[in-house]
Amino acid sequence: MSKRRGMGMRAPGSGGIGNIAQQIQQMRQEMLKAQEELSQETLQVTAGGGAVSIVITGHQRIQSITLKPEIVNPDDIEMLQDLLVAAVNQAIEQSQARAAQRLEGLTDGLSIPGLF
């Protein structure tokens, strides 16, 4: 007499699809919460020895750009443009790094191809 397990039978302790779905739902809720928190967080980044200051949110939205008056030279617009580009890029990079750091812990141990 052979013993066969039915399609609905699982080994004791196995999580099954329901458990995975529950974990994904919990992870989704945690990610939404982290994303909301990131939208409220700001970073202040400076460039050019403090000549340019940028405030950016965790969602890479620039809130303000402050320039020291002495860097505004009508005869050297290119220098000002270069400082602004450097400051904006630095602010975006730091904001993205913070977001990645906040969200990476939420996906630990879960590897679903094509999901991330």
MOBEL-V10112 format. One record per helix or strand of 3 or more residues. SS is the DSSP state (a for helix, b for strand). FROM is the first residue (numbers start at 1). LEN is the number of residues. Records with the same first field share a line. If there is no record, write none. Layout:
SS = FROM-LEN ; FROM-LEN
//
This chain:
a = 16-25 ; 69-3 ; 77-31
b = 42-6 ; 52-6 ; 62-6
//
